[in-house]
Amino acid sequence: MQVRIEEVSPVEKKMFVEIPWETVSAKLNESYKELGKGVALKGFRKGKVPRPVLEQVYGPRVNAEVAYELVRESFFRANQEHNLAAVAEPRVEEADPIKKGQPFKFAAIIEVRGEVTPQDYKGLAIERRKLDVPESAVDEALAALRREHTELRPIEGREVTAPGDIVGLSITGTIGEHQINQPQFAVDLDDAEREPLPGIREALTGIPLDTKDKQIEITIPEDHKDDSIKGRKANLTVTIIEARAKDVPALDDEFAKDTGKADTLDGLRAALRKELEDKEREVIDREAREGVLRELIKKNQIPVAQSLVDRAVEMQYQRLRQMLGMKPERNAQIPDDLKEKMRPAGADEVRGQLLLEAIADKESLTVTDEELGKHIEQTAKTRNTPPAKLRAEWQRDGRLDSVTYSLRQDKVLKFLIDNAQVTEVEKLTQQGTPVPSGPAHGEEGHVHGPDCDH
C-alpha cells in the first residue's frame, strides 16, 4: 500500500492511497466466499452459486463494501504509521471504481487534532471575588435550620386559626377568568414569601377550625408580579380539611445540641458560618477556574477540527435537554439555527480541553497515585462506601482513567490560577459565558479520536 499525506490546514490532512490489486483481489475473494455461503438463487442450491453469477447479481454491492473496508483499514494503518492524531474517520473525496487487475486508488480528508502550542498562559489577568458571608446569611441559615426542626402538632385550647398555623384546604372558584379547583392545598399562615395569593393568609387567619364552604373575595394588587392575575378579583370557596400548629424550637443551647452541629447557640452560629463560607469558597474557586480558562482561550484561538466542534455541540445540546428536564435522546436532531448559535461555545469547549492537555504536557503536570487515592477516599466518604470498593468499581467500569484525566485538568487550572495576575474584587466585572471543561476522558462526548491514549 502506498500512502502520501498532504497538509490542507492545521487540522486537516489529505491522504492519497494506492492499494495493489493483489490486496483488493484477496478482499473480494473473502467477501464473495462469505456471501456465497448464505445466498440461494433460483436454479442453484444454497451455497453453490458460482462466483460469476454472484458478481453479476451482487457485484456493485460487494465492490462498495470492499471499498469501504479498504478505506477504513488504510486509514487506521496510516493513522498509526504517520502519527496523524486523527479525531474522526476519513471523508473520501475521490475514489476510483474497483476494476479487475488495477490498483484501488482514493483520496480522503482526515481531520486531526493538530499541534497545540499554548501561548501566554502565565500571567493571565483574572478577577477573584473576596470571601464575604454577611451575618444576615447566617441568620437565614439558622432560620432554615429552625424550620427543619419545627414540629406540627394538633391545635388545642382554641377554636380558630392563628398566625403560625399550617392550614390544609379544599379550594374552588375563580381568579379573574381562571378556574381554580384544588381539593388539597396547604397554606402557611406565617410564610409571606410563599403566600400563594396576596391576602389569602389574612383571609384565613382567625376563622373557625371547622370552616366549610366559606366565601372569600380578594382583589389582586395592580403591582403583583404575575401579569396573568394582577388587578383581577379572586372569588373562592374554601373548606378547612385540617389545621396544625407549629411548635417552633427556641433559639437556645438545647436547640443547638438537638441539631448535632454544636453544643451552644454561639457554636451553632459559628458552625453555620463555616458551612456557608466553605460553600462560598467553592463558588469563588469555580468562578476563578472559569475566568482563567476563558482568558486562556481568548489568547489561544487555535484552529479545531469541525468534527470535534460538532461532537461538543451535540453534548452541549444533551446537557441542555437534561437541564430542561427532558429525557436523554441519542442522535437527537438539533435545530439548525440553534446549532449555529452553539458552535462558538462548542469550539471554545474543544479549545479549552486541548489547551489544558498541552499545558499539562509542557509543564509535566501529572496526577500521583497518592492524589488519586485521596480523591477516592474523599468520594467514598461522601457515598458512605469503602474506598477499596469504590476504586474496584471505577476500575471495573473503566472510569479510573476518566477520573485521573479530570483531576489532571483541575491541576492545570489551579496552576494557571497560581500563575495568574489576580485582582481581588467585591463583585466580578469580567462577565462572560462560562466555558465548560467538557466530558472527561472515557465519558461520552470526550473530544479525542483514534489516537487518544491517556
C-alpha positions as CSV (number, residue, x, y, z in Angstrom):
1,M,0.0,0.0,0.0
2,Q,1.3,3.4,-1.0
3,V,0.3,6.4,1.1
4,R,1.0,10.1,0.6
5,I,0.0,12.7,3.1
6,E,-0.5,16.4,2.3
7,E,-1.4,19.1,4.8
8,V,-4.6,21.0,4.0
9,S,-4.8,23.1,7.2
10,P,-3.5,22.8,10.7
11,V,-6.4,20.5,11.5
12,E,-6.9,18.7,8.1
13,K,-4.7,16.4,6.1
14,K,-5.3,14.8,2.7
15,M,-4.4,11.2,2.3
16,F,-3.7,9.7,-1.1
17,V,-3.7,5.9,-1.1
18,E,-3.0,3.3,-3.7
19,I,-3.8,-0.3,-2.8
20,P,-2.3,-3.1,-5.1
21,W,-4.7,-5.4,-7.0
22,E,-3.4,-8.4,-5.1
23,T,-4.8,-6.9,-1.8
24,V,-8.1,-5.9,-3.5
25,S,-8.5,-9.3,-5.1
26,A,-7.9,-11.1,-1.8
27,K,-10.5,-8.9,-0.1
28,L,-13.0,-9.6,-2.9
29,N,-12.4,-13.3,-2.6
30,E,-13.2,-13.2,1.1
31,S,-16.4,-11.2,0.5
32,Y,-17.7,-13.5,-2.2
33,K,-16.8,-16.6,-0.2
34,E,-18.7,-15.3,2.8
35,L,-21.6,-14.1,0.6
36,G,-21.8,-17.4,-1.2
37,K,-22.4,-19.4,2.0
38,G,-25.8,-17.9,2.6
39,V,-27.1,-17.0,-0.9
40,A,-29.9,-19.0,-2.6
41,L,-30.7,-18.2,-6.2
42,K,-33.3,-19.9,-8.4
43,G,-31.7,-22.8,-10.2
44,F,-28.8,-23.2,-7.6
45,R,-28.5,-24.9,-4.3
46,K,-27.8,-22.7,-1.2
47,G,-24.1,-22.1,-1.0
48,K,-23.4,-23.5,-4.5
49,V,-24.0,-20.3,-6.6
50,P,-21.0,-19.8,-9.0
51,R,-18.8,-16.7,-8.5
52,P,-19.6,-15.2,-11.9
53,V,-23.3,-15.4,-11.1
54,L,-22.7,-13.7,-7.7
55,E,-20.6,-11.0,-9.4
56,Q,-23.4,-10.4,-11.9
57,V,-26.1,-10.1,-9.2
58,Y,-24.2,-8.6,-6.3
59,G,-21.1,-7.0,-7.9
60,P,-21.9,-3.3,-7.2
61,R,-22.8,-4.0,-3.6
62,V,-19.8,-6.2,-2.9
63,N,-17.5,-3.6,-4.6
64,A,-18.9,-0.8,-2.4
65,E,-18.5,-2.9,0.8
66,V,-14.9,-3.9,-0.1
67,A,-14.0,-0.3,-1.0
68,Y,-15.4,0.9,2.4
69,E,-13.4,-1.8,4.3
70,L,-10.2,-0.9,2.3
71,V,-10.6,2.8,3.1
72,R,-11.1,2.1,6.9
73,E,-8.2,-0.4,7.1
74,S,-5.9,2.0,5.2
75,F,-7.0,4.9,7.4
76,F,-6.2,3.1,10.7
77,R,-2.9,1.9,9.3
78,A,-1.9,5.3,8.0
79,N,-3.0,6.9,11.3
80,Q,-0.7,4.7,13.3
81,E,2.3,4.8,10.9
82,H,2.2,8.5,10.2
83,N,1.1,9.6,13.7
84,L,-1.8,11.6,12.2
85,A,-3.7,12.1,15.5
86,A,-7.0,11.7,13.7
87,V,-10.1,12.7,15.5
88,A,-12.7,11.2,13.1
89,E,-13.0,8.8,10.3
90,P,-11.8,9.9,6.8
91,R,-14.0,11.8,4.4
92,V,-13.5,10.3,1.0
93,E,-13.3,12.9,-1.8
94,E,-12.0,10.9,-4.7
95,A,-12.2,7.2,-5.3
96,D,-11.7,5.1,-8.5
97,P,-14.1,2.2,-9.0
98,I,-12.7,-1.2,-8.3
99,K,-11.5,-2.8,-11.6
100,K,-10.1,-6.2,-12.1
101,G,-6.3,-6.2,-12.3
102,Q,-6.0,-2.5,-11.3
103,P,-4.9,-0.9,-8.0
104,F,-7.6,0.8,-5.9
105,K,-6.9,4.5,-5.5
106,F,-8.7,7.0,-3.4
107,A,-8.1,10.4,-1.7
108,A,-9.6,11.3,1.7
109,I,-9.7,14.3,4.0
110,I,-8.7,13.4,7.6
111,E,-9.4,15.8,10.5
112,V,-6.6,15.8,13.0
113,R,-6.2,17.2,16.4
114,G,-3.3,19.4,15.2
115,E,-0.3,20.5,17.1
116,V,-1.2,22.7,20.1
117,T,1.4,25.1,21.4
118,P,-0.2,27.2,24.1
119,Q,1.0,30.8,24.3
120,D,0.9,33.4,27.1
121,Y,-0.7,31.1,29.7
122,K,1.2,32.5,32.6
123,G,0.2,35.9,34.0
124,L,-3.4,35.8,32.8
125,A,-5.4,38.7,34.2
126,I,-8.4,37.4,36.2
127,E,-10.7,38.6,39.0
128,R,-11.4,36.8,42.2
129,R,-14.3,37.7,44.5
130,K,-13.4,38.3,48.1
131,L,-15.0,36.0,50.6
132,D,-17.9,37.8,52.2
133,V,-20.6,36.0,54.1
134,P,-22.8,38.6,55.8
135,E,-24.4,38.0,59.2
136,S,-27.8,38.1,57.5
137,A,-26.9,34.9,55.6
138,V,-26.1,33.2,58.9
139,D,-29.4,34.4,60.3
140,E,-31.2,32.9,57.2
141,A,-29.4,29.6,57.6
142,L,-30.3,29.5,61.3
143,A,-34.0,30.2,60.5
144,A,-34.0,27.5,57.8
145,L,-32.5,25.0,60.4
146,R,-35.1,26.1,62.9
147,R,-37.8,25.4,60.3
148,E,-36.4,21.9,59.7
149,H,-36.7,21.1,63.4
150,T,-40.2,22.6,63.7
151,E,-42.9,20.1,64.5
152,L,-46.6,20.3,63.6
153,R,-49.0,19.5,66.4
154,P,-52.8,19.3,66.8
155,I,-54.3,22.6,67.8
156,E,-55.5,22.6,71.4
157,G,-57.2,25.3,73.5
158,R,-58.6,27.4,70.7
159,E,-61.3,27.1,68.0
160,V,-59.9,29.5,65.3
161,T,-56.8,29.6,63.2
162,A,-53.9,31.8,64.2
163,P,-50.6,33.1,62.7
164,G,-48.1,30.2,62.6
165,D,-50.7,27.6,61.7
166,I,-50.4,25.3,58.6
167,V,-53.9,25.1,57.1
168,G,-54.9,22.3,54.7
169,L,-57.7,23.4,52.4
170,S,-60.1,22.3,49.7
171,I,-60.5,25.4,47.5
172,T,-62.5,26.1,44.4
173,G,-63.6,29.3,42.5
174,T,-62.1,31.8,40.0
175,I,-59.2,34.2,39.8
176,G,-60.3,36.6,37.0
177,E,-61.1,34.3,34.1
178,H,-59.0,31.4,35.6
179,Q,-60.9,28.5,37.2
180,I,-59.5,27.1,40.5
181,N,-60.1,23.6,41.8
182,Q,-57.6,22.4,44.4
183,P,-59.0,19.5,46.6
184,Q,-55.9,19.6,48.7
185,F,-54.0,22.8,49.2
186,A,-51.7,23.9,52.1
187,V,-51.1,27.5,53.3
188,D,-48.6,28.5,55.9
189,L,-50.1,31.5,57.7
190,D,-46.7,32.6,58.7
191,D,-44.9,32.4,55.4
192,A,-45.3,35.7,53.5
193,E,-42.7,34.7,50.9
194,R,-44.5,31.7,49.7
195,E,-48.1,33.1,50.0
196,P,-49.9,31.6,47.0
197,L,-52.2,34.6,46.6
198,P,-51.7,38.0,48.2
199,G,-54.2,38.5,51.0
200,I,-55.1,34.8,51.4
201,R,-53.2,34.4,54.7
202,E,-55.1,37.3,56.2
203,A,-58.4,35.9,55.0
204,L,-57.7,32.5,56.5
205,T,-56.5,33.8,59.9
206,G,-59.0,33.9,62.8
207,I,-61.6,31.7,61.1
208,P,-63.1,28.6,62.7
209,L,-61.1,25.4,62.5
210,D,-64.2,23.6,61.2
211,T,-64.9,26.2,58.4
212,K,-66.8,24.8,55.5
213,D,-67.6,26.4,52.2
214,K,-66.5,29.9,53.3
215,Q,-66.7,32.5,50.6
216,I,-63.6,34.6,50.2
217,E,-63.2,37.6,47.9
218,I,-59.7,39.0,47.3
219,T,-58.5,41.8,44.9
220,I,-55.1,41.1,43.5
221,P,-52.9,44.3,43.6
222,E,-52.1,46.0,40.3
223,D,-48.4,45.7,41.0
224,H,-48.5,41.9,41.5
225,K,-45.6,40.1,39.8
226,D,-47.8,37.7,37.9
227,D,-49.2,39.6,35.0
228,S,-51.9,37.0,34.3
229,I,-53.7,37.7,37.6
230,K,-52.7,41.2,38.7
231,G,-55.7,43.5,39.2
232,R,-58.1,40.6,39.0
233,K,-60.6,39.6,41.6
234,A,-60.5,36.2,43.3
235,N,-63.8,34.6,44.3
236,L,-63.0,31.5,46.3
237,T,-64.9,28.9,48.3
238,V,-62.7,27.2,51.0
239,T,-63.1,24.3,53.4
240,I,-60.6,23.6,56.1
241,I,-59.6,19.9,56.0
242,E,-57.0,20.1,58.7
243,A,-55.1,22.7,60.7
244,R,-51.9,22.2,62.6
245,A,-49.9,24.5,64.9
246,K,-46.2,24.8,64.5
247,D,-44.1,24.0,67.6
248,V,-41.0,26.2,66.8
249,P,-37.9,25.4,68.9
250,A,-36.5,28.2,71.0
251,L,-33.1,29.6,69.8
252,D,-31.0,28.3,72.7
253,D,-28.2,25.9,73.6
254,E,-30.7,23.0,73.7
255,F,-31.7,23.7,70.2
256,A,-28.0,23.8,69.1
257,K,-27.5,20.4,70.8
258,D,-30.6,18.9,69.0
259,T,-29.1,19.8,65.6
260,G,-26.0,17.8,66.3
261,K,-23.8,20.6,65.0
262,A,-22.8,22.3,68.2
263,D,-23.3,22.4,72.0
264,T,-24.1,26.1,72.3
265,L,-26.1,28.6,70.2
266,D,-22.9,30.6,69.6
267,G,-21.2,27.4,68.5
268,L,-24.1,26.7,66.1
269,R,-23.8,30.1,64.5
270,A,-20.1,29.5,64.1
271,A,-20.7,26.1,62.5
272,L,-23.3,27.5,60.1
273,R,-20.9,30.4,59.2
274,K,-18.2,27.9,58.4
275,E,-20.5,25.8,56.2
276,L,-21.6,28.9,54.3
277,E,-18.0,30.1,53.9
278,D,-16.9,26.7,52.6
279,K,-19.7,26.7,50.0
280,E,-18.9,30.3,49.0
281,R,-15.2,29.4,48.6
282,E,-16.3,26.6,46.2
283,V,-18.3,29.1,44.2
284,I,-15.4,31.6,44.1
285,D,-13.0,28.8,43.1
286,R,-15.3,27.8,40.3
287,E,-15.6,31.3,39.1
288,A,-11.8,31.7,39.1
289,R,-11.4,28.4,37.1
290,E,-14.0,29.6,34.5
291,G,-12.3,33.0,34.4
292,V,-8.8,31.7,33.8
293,L,-10.0,29.2,31.2
294,R,-11.9,31.9,29.4
295,E,-8.8,34.2,29.3
296,L,-6.6,31.3,28.2
297,I,-8.9,30.6,25.2
298,K,-9.0,34.3,24.3
299,K,-5.3,34.3,24.0
300,N,-5.1,31.0,22.1
301,Q,-7.7,30.9,19.4
302,I,-6.2,27.7,18.0
303,P,-8.0,26.0,15.0
304,V,-10.0,23.0,15.9
305,A,-11.4,20.2,13.8
306,Q,-15.1,20.7,12.8
307,S,-15.9,17.1,13.8
308,L,-14.8,17.9,17.4
309,V,-16.9,21.0,17.4
310,D,-19.9,19.1,16.2
311,R,-19.4,16.5,18.9
312,A,-19.1,19.2,21.6
313,V,-22.3,20.9,20.3
314,E,-24.1,17.5,20.5
315,M,-23.0,17.0,24.1
316,Q,-24.0,20.6,25.0
317,Y,-27.4,20.0,23.5
318,Q,-27.8,16.9,25.5
319,R,-26.8,18.7,28.7
320,L,-29.3,21.5,27.8
321,R,-32.1,18.9,27.4
322,Q,-31.2,17.4,30.9
323,M,-31.3,20.9,32.4
324,L,-34.8,21.4,31.0
325,G,-35.9,18.0,32.4
326,M,-36.1,16.3,29.0
327,K,-35.1,12.7,28.6
328,P,-31.7,11.9,27.0
329,E,-32.1,11.1,23.3
330,R,-29.2,9.7,21.4
331,N,-28.7,11.4,18.0
332,A,-31.4,14.0,18.8
333,Q,-31.8,16.4,15.9
334,I,-30.6,19.8,16.8
335,P,-32.4,22.7,15.1
336,D,-30.1,24.3,12.5
337,D,-30.4,27.8,14.0
338,L,-29.7,26.6,17.5
339,K,-26.7,24.5,16.2
340,E,-25.2,27.6,14.7
341,K,-25.6,29.6,17.9
342,M,-23.9,26.8,19.9
343,R,-20.9,26.4,17.6
344,P,-18.8,29.2,19.1
345,A,-19.2,27.8,22.6
346,G,-18.6,24.3,21.2
347,A,-15.4,25.4,19.6
348,D,-14.2,27.0,22.8
349,E,-15.0,23.9,24.8
350,V,-12.8,21.9,22.5
351,R,-10.0,24.5,22.6
352,G,-10.2,24.5,26.4
353,Q,-9.6,20.8,26.6
354,L,-6.8,20.7,24.1
355,L,-5.1,23.7,25.7
356,L,-5.2,22.2,29.2
357,E,-3.8,18.9,27.9
358,A,-1.0,20.7,26.1
359,I,-0.1,22.8,29.2
360,A,-0.2,19.7,31.4
361,D,2.3,18.0,29.0
362,K,4.5,21.1,28.7
363,E,4.6,21.7,32.5
364,S,4.8,17.9,33.3
365,L,1.7,18.1,35.5
366,T,0.6,14.7,36.5
367,V,-1.8,13.1,39.0
368,T,0.1,11.0,41.5
369,D,-1.1,7.7,43.0
370,E,-1.4,9.5,46.3
371,E,-3.6,12.2,44.9
372,L,-5.8,9.7,43.1
373,G,-6.1,7.7,46.3
374,K,-7.0,10.8,48.3
375,H,-9.7,11.7,45.8
376,I,-11.1,8.2,46.0
377,E,-11.2,8.3,49.8
378,Q,-13.0,11.7,49.8
379,T,-15.5,10.5,47.3
380,A,-16.0,7.2,49.1
381,K,-16.7,9.1,52.4
382,T,-19.5,11.2,50.8
383,R,-21.0,8.0,49.4
384,N,-20.6,6.1,52.7
385,T,-18.7,3.2,50.9
386,P,-15.3,1.7,51.5
387,P,-12.6,3.3,49.3
388,A,-11.3,-0.1,48.1
389,K,-14.8,-0.9,46.9
390,L,-15.2,2.4,45.0
391,R,-11.8,2.0,43.4
392,A,-12.7,-1.5,42.3
393,E,-16.0,-0.3,40.8
394,W,-14.3,2.5,38.9
395,Q,-11.6,0.1,37.7
396,R,-14.2,-2.4,36.5
397,D,-16.3,0.3,34.8
398,G,-13.3,1.9,33.1
399,R,-13.8,5.2,34.9
400,L,-10.5,5.3,36.7
401,D,-8.8,6.9,33.7
402,S,-11.6,9.5,33.3
403,V,-11.3,10.4,37.0
404,T,-7.5,10.8,36.6
405,Y,-8.0,12.9,33.5
406,S,-10.4,15.2,35.3
407,L,-8.1,15.6,38.2
408,R,-5.3,16.5,35.8
409,Q,-7.4,19.2,34.2
410,D,-8.2,20.6,37.7
411,K,-4.5,20.6,38.5
412,V,-3.7,22.6,35.3
413,L,-6.5,25.1,36.1
414,K,-5.0,25.5,39.6
415,F,-1.6,26.0,38.1
416,L,-3.0,28.7,35.8
417,I,-4.6,30.5,38.7
418,D,-1.5,30.3,40.8
419,N,0.4,31.9,38.0
420,A,-2.2,34.5,37.1
421,Q,-2.4,38.2,37.8
422,V,-5.3,38.0,40.3
423,T,-7.3,41.1,41.2
424,E,-9.5,40.8,44.4
425,V,-12.9,42.4,43.8
426,E,-16.1,42.7,45.7
427,K,-18.1,41.9,42.6
428,L,-16.9,40.4,39.3
429,T,-16.8,42.7,36.3
430,Q,-15.3,40.3,33.8
431,Q,-18.6,38.8,32.8
432,G,-18.9,36.2,30.2
433,T,-20.4,32.8,29.4
434,P,-18.7,30.1,31.5
435,V,-16.6,27.8,29.4
436,P,-17.5,24.2,30.1
437,S,-14.5,21.9,30.5
438,G,-16.4,19.2,28.7
439,P,-16.7,15.5,29.4
440,A,-13.8,13.7,31.0
441,H,-11.7,11.1,29.2
442,G,-13.7,7.9,28.9
443,E,-17.0,9.6,29.0
444,E,-19.3,10.0,26.0
445,G,-18.5,13.2,24.2
446,H,-14.8,13.3,25.0
447,V,-13.1,15.1,22.1
448,H,-10.3,12.7,21.3
449,G,-10.2,10.4,18.4
450,P,-8.3,7.2,17.5
451,D,-5.1,8.5,19.0
452,C,-6.5,9.1,22.4
453,D,-4.3,7.1,24.8
454,H,-4.5,8.8,28.2
